[in-house]
């Protein structure tokens, strides 16, 4: 809780840049977030150029940005895509007026690691920011299903390195597609004519090749980077880094108790 963290080390404070649809809303949002002692809230001009300039200068850990910027209801998605390219260490939470399917999918496609509907509480937003900073993905069960459905529509996908060389074998790609559909190990085994033990071994190899630790990480990165997943700049083992963990975090009764369906949690 916030009062228990009031004496935390400065290095533990999360630097957050909050950019709402206009200056007044941004100031109100920043003031609300500053009440939580875990956060150091940074200011930015309430326009696309000002937001990007502030992010490049301050390098915040988390960026909370409205989909509506500069009077354009989808400008925030453009900003998010630019931020992902210019400052990939900053994790993005997209503020949405509603959890409409198209908005949720576009937010993740733009590089968001969390989507937050304005009809939820500020307390939930603080938890969302903290969880995204920890490397988790913030989405309720319905929002995650939107993402998985959209990925299914975009299949087949290819996982390649910078030279276009496929990192996964044909069978491993088949397993990834099954994971993207939310199938359990048993269901994958039945579909592909394998044993559950063999499926688990495939998953361990896939995780090792991609430098991930959760099934859903593969799905989220595959969709956020398009049908062809270029892992050269995505923080994989090939460049000595790891992708962040990505279980969707539970925050209310509408959210999954473990963040993910049992099929999406791990190799098991």
FISERO-227327 format. One record per atom (N, C-alpha, C): x, z negated, y negated; residue in three letters. Coordinates in steps of 0.1 Angstrom, whole numbers, padded with zeros to 4 digits, always signed. Layout:
<nodes>
XZYALA...
</nodes>
This chain:
<nodes>
+0008+0000+0012UNK+0000+0000+0000UNK+0009+0000-0012UNK+0003+0004-0024UNK+0011+0006-0036UNK+0018-0007-0040UNK+0011-0018-0040UNK+0016-0030-0046UNK+0028-0035-0037UNK+0028-0032-0024UNK+0038-0036-0015UNK+0051-0028-0017UNK+0050-0017-0024UNK+0061-0008-0026UNK+0066-0008-0040UNK+0061-0017-0048UNK+0065-0018-0062UNK+0080-0020-0065UNK+0086-0027-0055UNK+0100-0030-0057UNK+0109-0021-0048UNK+0104-0010-0044UNK+0112-0001-0035UNK+0124+0005-0043UNK+0134+0009-0035UNK+0146+0015-0041UNK+0142+0028-0048UNK+0149+0031-0059UNK+0146+0043-0067UNK+0147+0056-0058UNK+0156+0056-0048UNK+0157+0068-0040UNK+0145+0070-0031UNK+0137+0060-0030UNK+0125+0061-0021UNK+0113+0067-0029UNK+0114+0067-0042UNK+0103+0072-0051UNK+0102+0088-0049UNK+0089+0092-0048UNK+0087+0106-0046UNK+0084+0113-0059UNK+0092+0123-0062UNK+0091+0130-0075UNK+0079+0141-0073UNK+0069+0139-0081UNK+0057+0148-0079UNK+0054+0155-0092UNK+0052+0168-0092UNK+0048+0176-0103UNK+0033+0179-0101UNK+0025+0175-0111UNK+0010+0177-0110UNK+0006+0187-0120UNK+0000+0198-0116UNK-0004+0209-0125UNK-0019+0213-0122UNK-0028+0208-0130UNK-0042+0211-0128UNK-0046+0224-0137UNK-0058+0227-0137UNK-0063+0239-0143UNK-0061+0240-0159UNK-0060+0228-0165UNK-0057+0228-0180UNK-0049+0216-0183UNK-0045+0215-0196UNK-0036+0204-0200UNK-0043+0190-0198UNK-0056+0189-0203UNK-0063+0176-0202UNK-0064+0172-0187UNK-0068+0181-0179UNK-0069+0177-0164UNK-0056+0174-0158UNK-0045+0181-0163UNK-0032+0177-0157UNK-0028+0163-0162UNK-0031+0160-0174UNK-0027+0147-0179UNK-0035+0136-0172UNK-0048+0138-0170UNK-0056+0129-0162UNK-0051+0127-0148UNK-0048+0138-0142UNK-0043+0137-0128UNK-0029+0130-0128UNK-0020+0133-0137UNK-0007+0126-0137UNK-0009+0111-0139UNK-0018+0107-0149UNK-0020+0093-0151UNK-0026+0086-0139UNK-0034+0092-0132UNK-0040+0086-0120UNK-0029+0085-0109UNK-0021+0095-0107UNK-0010+0094-0097UNK+0001+0084-0101UNK+0003+0082-0114UNK+0013+0072-0118UNK+0010+0058-0115UNK-0002+0055-0111UNK-0006+0042-0108UNK+0000+0038-0094UNK+0003+0048-0086UNK+0009+0046-0073UNK+0024+0045-0075UNK+0030+0033-0073UNK+0044+0031-0075UNK+0054+0040-0066UNK+0048+0046-0056UNK+0056+0055-0048UNK+0060+0068-0055UNK+0053+0071-0066UNK+0054+0084-0073UNK+0061+0083-0086UNK+0069+0093-0089UNK+0074+0096-0103UNK+0068+0109-0106UNK+0059+0109-0116UNK+0051+0121-0119UNK+0058+0129-0130UNK+0060+0141-0128UNK+0066+0150-0138UNK+0056+0159-0145UNK+0059+0162-0157UNK+0050+0170-0166UNK+0054+0185-0166UNK+0044+0193-0168UNK+0046+0208-0169UNK+0036+0214-0178UNK+0040+0224-0185UNK+0030+0232-0193UNK+0019+0237-0184UNK+0007+0237-0189UNK-0005+0241-0180UNK-0006+0256-0179UNK+0004+0263-0176UNK+0004+0278-0174UNK+0014+0281-0164UNK+0012+0293-0158UNK+0021+0297-0147UNK+0035+0296-0150UNK+0039+0302-0161UNK+0054+0303-0164UNK+0059+0289-0167UNK+0051+0280-0173UNK+0056+0267-0176UNK+0057+0258-0164UNK+0048+0260-0154UNK+0048+0253-0142UNK+0061+0257-0134UNK+0063+0270-0133UNK+0075+0275-0125UNK+0088+0270-0132UNK+0089+0271-0145UNK+0101+0266-0152UNK+0103+0251-0149UNK+0093+0243-0150UNK+0094+0229-0147UNK+0099+0226-0133UNK+0093+0234-0124UNK+0097+0232-0110UNK+0112+0235-0108UNK+0116+0246-0114UNK+0130+0251-0112UNK+0140+0240-0119UNK+0135+0234-0129UNK+0144+0225-0137UNK+0144+0211-0130UNK+0132+0206-0125UNK+0131+0193-0120UNK+0133+0191-0105UNK+0130+0202-0098UNK+0131+0203-0083UNK+0123+0191-0077UNK+0110+0190-0080UNK+0102+0180-0074UNK+0101+0181-0059UNK+0099+0169-0053UNK+0097+0169-0038UNK+0083+0175-0034UNK+0073+0172-0042UNK+0060+0177-0040UNK+0054+0183-0052UNK+0047+0194-0051UNK+0040+0200-0062UNK+0025+0200-0059UNK+0018+0194-0068UNK+0003+0194-0066UNK-0002+0204-0077UNK-0008+0215-0072UNK-0012+0226-0081UNK-0026+0231-0079UNK-0033+0233-0089UNK-0047+0238-0088UNK-0046+0253-0085UNK-0056+0257-0077UNK-0057+0272-0074UNK-0061+0279-0087UNK-0067+0272-0096UNK-0072+0278-0109UNK-0061+0275-0120UNK-0054+0285-0124UNK-0044+0284-0134UNK-0046+0295-0144UNK-0043+0292-0157UNK-0045+0303-0167UNK-0058+0309-0167UNK-0069+0302-0163UNK-0082+0307-0163UNK-0085+0317-0152UNK-0075+0318-0143UNK-0077+0327-0131UNK-0078+0318-0119UNK-0090+0319-0112UNK-0093+0310-0101UNK-0083+0312-0089UNK-0075+0322-0089UNK-0065+0324-0078UNK-0051+0325-0082UNK-0048+0322-0095UNK-0035+0323-0100UNK-0026+0313-0094UNK-0031+0301-0090UNK-0023+0291-0084UNK-0017+0296-0071UNK-0023+0305-0064UNK-0018+0310-0051UNK-0005+0318-0054UNK-0006+0326-0065UNK+0006+0334-0069UNK+0017+0325-0073UNK+0014+0314-0080UNK+0025+0305-0084UNK+0031+0298-0071UNK+0023+0295-0062UNK+0027+0288-0049UNK+0037+0297-0042UNK+0033+0310-0041UNK+0042+0320-0034UNK+0056+0321-0041UNK+0055+0321-0054UNK+0068+0322-0062UNK+0076+0309-0060UNK+0070+0298-0060UNK+0077+0285-0059UNK+0083+0285-0045UNK+0076+0290-0035UNK+0081+0289-0021UNK+0094+0297-0020UNK+0095+0308-0028UNK+0107+0316-0028UNK+0118+0310-0036UNK+0115+0305-0048UNK+0125+0300-0057UNK+0130+0286-0054UNK+0121+0277-0049UNK+0124+0263-0046UNK+0118+0259-0033UNK+0123+0264-0022UNK+0117+0261-0009UNK+0117+0246-0005UNK+0125+0238-0011UNK+0125+0224-0008UNK+0113+0216-0013UNK+0106+0222-0023UNK+0094+0216-0029UNK+0082+0219-0020UNK+0075+0209-0016UNK+0063+0211-0007UNK+0051+0211-0016UNK+0042+0220-0012UNK+0031+0223-0021UNK+0018+0217-0015UNK+0010+0211-0024UNK-0004+0207-0021UNK-0013+0215-0030UNK-0022+0222-0025UNK-0031+0230-0033UNK-0044+0223-0035UNK-0048+0222-0048UNK-0061+0216-0052UNK-0071+0227-0052UNK-0082+0225-0044UNK-0092+0235-0043UNK-0106+0229-0048UNK-0114+0237-0054UNK-0127+0233-0059UNK-0136+0231-0047UNK-0133+0238-0036UNK-0141+0236-0024UNK-0133+0240-0012UNK-0136+0235+0000UNK-0129+0238+0012UNK-0134+0251+0018UNK-0136+0261+0010UNK-0141+0274+0015UNK-0131+0281+0024UNK-0135+0287+0034UNK-0126+0293+0044UNK-0115+0302+0037UNK-0119+0311+0029UNK-0110+0320+0023UNK-0099+0313+0014UNK-0103+0303+0007UNK-0094+0295-0001UNK-0084+0288+0007UNK-0089+0281+0018UNK-0080+0274+0026UNK-0070+0283+0033UNK-0074+0294+0038UNK-0065+0303+0044UNK-0055+0309+0034UNK-0059+0312+0023UNK-0050+0318+0013UNK-0040+0307+0008UNK-0044+0295+0007UNK-0035+0284+0003UNK-0024+0283+0013UNK-0027+0282+0026UNK-0016+0281+0036UNK-0008+0294+0036UNK-0014+0305+0034UNK-0007+0318+0034UNK+0003+0318+0023UNK-0001+0312+0012UNK+0008+0312+0000UNK+0020+0302+0001UNK+0019+0293+0012UNK+0030+0284+0014UNK+0027+0270+0012UNK+0014+0266+0010UNK+0010+0252+0009UNK+0012+0245+0022UNK+0015+0232+0021UNK+0016+0224+0033UNK+0005+0214+0033UNK-0004+0215+0023UNK-0016+0206+0023UNK-0026+0213+0014UNK-0039+0211+0018UNK-0050+0215+0010UNK-0059+0203+0007UNK-0063+0202-0006UNK-0070+0190-0010UNK-0082+0194-0018UNK-0094+0191-0013UNK-0107+0194-0020UNK-0109+0183-0031UNK-0114+0188-0042UNK-0117+0179-0054UNK-0128+0169-0051UNK-0136+0171-0041UNK-0146+0161-0038UNK-0141+0149-0030UNK-0128+0149-0027UNK-0122+0137-0021UNK-0116+0128-0031UNK-0113+0116-0027UNK-0109+0105-0036UNK-0094+0106-0040UNK-0091+0100-0052UNK-0077+0100-0056UNK-0068+0092-0046UNK-0074+0082-0040UNK-0067+0074-0029UNK-0063+0084-0018UNK-0072+0093-0014UNK-0068+0102-0004UNK-0058+0112-0008UNK-0058+0116-0021UNK-0048+0125-0026UNK-0034+0119-0026UNK-0033+0106-0029UNK-0021+0099-0028UNK-0015+0099-0014UNK-0024+0097-0004UNK-0020+0097+0010UNK-0016+0111+0014UNK-0023+0121+0009UNK-0020+0135+0012UNK-0006+0138+0007UNK-0003+0134-0006UNK+0011+0137-0011UNK+0021+0130-0003UNK+0019+0118+0001UNK+0029+0110+0008UNK+0031+0117+0022UNK+0021+0121+0029UNK+0022+0127+0042UNK+0029+0141+0041UNK+0025+0149+0031UNK+0032+0162+0030UNK+0047+0160+0027UNK+0050+0150+0019UNK+0064+0147+0016UNK+0072+0143+0029UNK+0064+0136+0038UNK+0071+0132+0051UNK+0072+0144+0061UNK+0067+0156+0056UNK+0069+0167+0065UNK+0057+0171+0073UNK+0046+0164+0070UNK+0033+0167+0077UNK+0025+0177+0070UNK+0015+0182+0077UNK+0006+0192+0071UNK-0008+0185+0069UNK-0013+0186+0057UNK-0026+0179+0054UNK-0038+0189+0055UNK-0046+0187+0065UNK-0057+0196+0067UNK-0067+0189+0076UNK-0080+0190+0074UNK-0089+0184+0083UNK-0092+0194+0095UNK-0100+0189+0104UNK-0101+0198+0116UNK-0108+0211+0113UNK-0117+0211+0104UNK-0124+0224+0100UNK-0114+0233+0093UNK-0106+0228+0084UNK-0096+0236+0077UNK-0085+0242+0086UNK-0081+0233+0096UNK-0071+0238+0106UNK-0077+0249+0114UNK-0090+0248+0118UNK-0096+0258+0126UNK-0097+0271+0118UNK-0100+0270+0105UNK-0099+0283+0097UNK-0086+0290+0098UNK-0075+0282+0098UNK-0062+0287+0098UNK-0059+0294+0112UNK-0063+0287+0122UNK-0061+0292+0136UNK-0069+0305+0138UNK-0081+0305+0133UNK-0090+0317+0135UNK-0083+0328+0127UNK-0078+0326+0115UNK-0072+0337+0107UNK-0060+0342+0114UNK-0052+0333+0120UNK-0040+0337+0127UNK-0044+0346+0139UNK-0055+0341+0146UNK-0059+0349+0158UNK-0063+0363+0154UNK-0069+0365+0142UNK-0073+0378+0137UNK-0061+0386+0134UNK-0050+0380+0130UNK-0038+0387+0126UNK-0028+0390+0137UNK-0031+0385+0149UNK-0022+0387+0161UNK-0022+0402+0164UNK-0012+0408+0171UNK-0001+0401+0176UNK+0010+0398+0165UNK+0018+0387+0168UNK+0028+0384+0159UNK+0042+0386+0166UNK+0052+0388+0158UNK+0066+0389+0163UNK+0075+0379+0156UNK+0083+0372+0163UNK+0093+0362+0157UNK+0106+0368+0157UNK+0112+0371+0146UNK+0124+0379+0145UNK+0134+0372+0135UNK+0147+0375+0137UNK+0157+0370+0127UNK+0159+0380+0116UNK+0169+0378+0108UNK+0171+0386+0096UNK+0174+0401+0100UNK+0179+0403+0112UNK+0183+0417+0116UNK+0172+0423+0123UNK+0160+0416+0124UNK+0149+0422+0131UNK+0149+0420+0146UNK+0159+0413+0151UNK+0160+0410+0166UNK+0150+0399+0170UNK+0142+0402+0180UNK+0132+0393+0185UNK+0139+0381+0191UNK+0135+0369+0187UNK+0141+0356+0192UNK+0134+0351+0205UNK+0122+0356+0207UNK+0114+0351+0219UNK+0112+0363+0229UNK+0113+0359+0241UNK+0110+0369+0252UNK+0095+0373+0251UNK+0092+0383+0259UNK+0077+0387+0259UNK+0069+0376+0264UNK+0073+0369+0275UNK+0065+0358+0280UNK+0064+0346+0270UNK+0075+0344+0263UNK+0075+0333+0253UNK+0065+0336+0242UNK+0064+0349+0238UNK+0055+0353+0228UNK+0041+0352+0233UNK+0038+0354+0245UNK+0025+0352+0251UNK+0021+0338+0250UNK+0031+0329+0253UNK+0028+0315+0253UNK+0025+0311+0238UNK+0032+0316+0228UNK+0030+0313+0214UNK+0015+0317+0210UNK+0011+0329+0215UNK-0002+0334+0212UNK-0013+0324+0217UNK-0010+0320+0229UNK-0020+0310+0236UNK-0020+0297+0228UNK-0009+0292+0223UNK-0008+0280+0215UNK-0016+0282+0202UNK-0014+0294+0196UNK-0021+0297+0184UNK-0037+0297+0186UNK-0041+0300+0198UNK-0055+0299+0201UNK-0060+0285+0204UNK-0051+0275+0204UNK-0054+0261+0206UNK-0056+0258+0221UNK-0050+0266+0230UNK-0052+0264+0244UNK-0043+0252+0249UNK-0047+0245+0258UNK-0039+0234+0264UNK-0029+0240+0274UNK-0020+0232+0279UNK-0010+0237+0289UNK-0017+0242+0301UNK-0027+0235+0305UNK-0035+0239+0317UNK-0042+0252+0315UNK-0048+0254+0303UNK-0054+0267+0300UNK-0045+0278+0299UNK-0033+0275+0293UNK-0022+0286+0292UNK-0018+0290+0306UNK-0016+0280+0315UNK-0011+0283+0328UNK-0021+0291+0336UNK-0034+0288+0334UNK-0045+0296+0341UNK-0045+0310+0336UNK-0044+0312+0323UNK-0044+0325+0317UNK-0032+0334+0321UNK-0021+0328+0321UNK-0008+0336+0324UNK-0004+0335+0338UNK-0011+0328+0347UNK-0008+0328+0361UNK+0005+0320+0363UNK+0007+0309+0356UNK+0019+0300+0357UNK+0015+0286+0361UNK+0024+0278+0364UNK+0022+0264+0366UNK+0023+0257+0353UNK+0016+0245+0352UNK+0017+0237+0340UNK+0032+0233+0337UNK+0040+0230+0347UNK+0054+0227+0345UNK+0061+0238+0339UNK+0059+0251+0344UNK+0065+0262+0338UNK+0061+0264+0324UNK+0049+0262+0320UNK+0044+0264+0307UNK+0052+0254+0298UNK+0053+0241+0303UNK+0060+0231+0295UNK+0075+0235+0293UNK+0081+0241+0303UNK+0095+0246+0301UNK+0096+0257+0291UNK+0086+0266+0291UNK+0086+0277+0281UNK+0085+0271+0267UNK+0076+0261+0265UNK+0074+0255+0252UNK+0087+0248+0247UNK+0094+0241+0256UNK+0107+0235+0252UNK+0117+0245+0248UNK+0117+0257+0255UNK+0127+0267+0251UNK+0123+0273+0238UNK+0110+0275+0236UNK+0105+0281+0223UNK+0108+0271+0211UNK+0106+0258+0213UNK+0109+0249+0203UNK+0124+0249+0200UNK+0132+0249+0210UNK+0146+0249+0208UNK+0151+0262+0201UNK+0146+0273+0204UNK+0150+0286+0197UNK+0146+0286+0183UNK+0134+0280+0180UNK+0129+0280+0166UNK+0133+0268+0158UNK+0138+0258+0165UNK+0142+0246+0157UNK+0130+0238+0153UNK+0120+0237+0161UNK+0108+0230+0157UNK+0105+0219+0168UNK+0096+0210+0165UNK+0093+0199+0174UNK+0078+0198+0177UNK+0069+0206+0171UNK+0055+0205+0173UNK+0049+0219+0175UNK+0039+0220+0183UNK+0033+0233+0186UNK+0027+0239+0174UNK+0021+0231+0165UNK+0014+0237+0153UNK+0024+0242+0143UNK+0037+0238+0143UNK+0047+0243+0134UNK+0048+0258+0136UNK+0049+0262+0148UNK+0050+0276+0151UNK+0038+0284+0145UNK+0026+0279+0147UNK+0014+0285+0142UNK+0014+0286+0127UNK+0017+0275+0120UNK+0016+0274+0106UNK+0027+0283+0099UNK+0039+0283+0104UNK+0049+0292+0099UNK+0047+0306+0102UNK+0041+0309+0114UNK+0038+0323+0117UNK+0028+0329+0107UNK+0018+0321+0104UNK+0008+0326+0095UNK+0012+0326+0081UNK+0019+0315+0077UNK+0023+0315+0062UNK+0033+0326+0059UNK+0041+0331+0069UNK+0050+0341+0066UNK+0046+0355+0070UNK+0033+0356+0075UNK+0028+0369+0079UNK+0029+0371+0094UNK+0025+0383+0098UNK+0025+0386+0112UNK+0039+0386+0118UNK+0049+0391+0110UNK+0063+0390+0115UNK+0069+0378+0109UNK+0073+0369+0118UNK+0079+0356+0113UNK+0094+0358+0112UNK+0099+0359+0100UNK+0114+0361+0098UNK+0120+0347+0097UNK+0127+0342+0107UNK+0132+0328+0107UNK+0145+0327+0100UNK+0151+0337+0094UNK+0164+0336+0088UNK+0164+0326+0076UNK+0153+0326+0069UNK+0152+0317+0057UNK+0142+0306+0058UNK+0137+0304+0071UNK+0126+0295+0073UNK+0131+0281+0077UNK+0144+0278+0076UNK+0148+0265+0080UNK+0149+0263+0095UNK+0155+0272+0102UNK+0156+0271+0117UNK+0170+0267+0121UNK+0172+0265+0134UNK+0185+0262+0138UNK+0195+0272+0136UNK+0191+0285+0133UNK+0200+0295+0131UNK+0208+0293+0118UNK+0203+0286+0109UNK+0210+0283+0096UNK+0213+0268+0095UNK+0212+0261+0106UNK+0217+0247+0106UNK+0207+0237+0101UNK+0194+0241+0099UNK+0184+0232+0094UNK+0172+0232+0104UNK+0163+0223+0101UNK+0151+0222+0110UNK+0139+0224+0102UNK+0129+0229+0108UNK+0116+0230+0101UNK+0110+0217+0101UNK+0102+0213+0090UNK+0096+0200+0090UNK+0085+0199+0100UNK+0082+0187+0104UNK+0071+0184+0114UNK+0058+0188+0107UNK+0048+0192+0115UNK+0036+0197+0109UNK+0023+0193+0116UNK+0021+0180+0119UNK+0008+0176+0124UNK-0001+0174+0112UNK-0014+0179+0113UNK-0023+0177+0102UNK-0026+0162+0102UNK-0026+0156+0090UNK-0028+0142+0089UNK-0042+0137+0088UNK-0046+0127+0095UNK-0060+0121+0094UNK-0061+0113+0082UNK-0073+0114+0075UNK-0075+0106+0063UNK-0089+0101+0062UNK-0098+0107+0070UNK-0112+0103+0069UNK-0118+0106+0083UNK-0131+0102+0084UNK-0137+0104+0097UNK-0139+0119+0100UNK-0138+0128+0090UNK-0138+0142+0093UNK-0125+0148+0098UNK-0114+0139+0096UNK-0101+0144+0101UNK-0099+0140+0115UNK-0091+0148+0122UNK-0087+0145+0136UNK-0080+0132+0136UNK-0083+0123+0146UNK-0076+0110+0147UNK-0061+0111+0149UNK-0056+0122+0156UNK-0042+0123+0157UNK-0037+0135+0149UNK-0045+0140+0140UNK-0042+0151+0132UNK-0044+0165+0138UNK-0043+0166+0151UNK-0044+0179+0158UNK-0052+0177+0171UNK-0057+0188+0176UNK-0064+0187+0189UNK-0053+0184+0199UNK-0057+0178+0211UNK-0047+0175+0221UNK-0038+0186+0224UNK-0043+0198+0224UNK-0036+0210+0228UNK-0025+0214+0219UNK-0026+0209+0206UNK-0016+0214+0196UNK-0006+0203+0193UNK-0006+0191+0199UNK+0003+0181+0194UNK+0017+0182+0198UNK+0020+0186+0211UNK+0034+0186+0216UNK+0035+0195+0228UNK+0045+0193+0236UNK+0047+0201+0248UNK+0038+0196+0259UNK+0033+0184+0258UNK+0025+0178+0269UNK+0011+0184+0269UNK
</nodes>
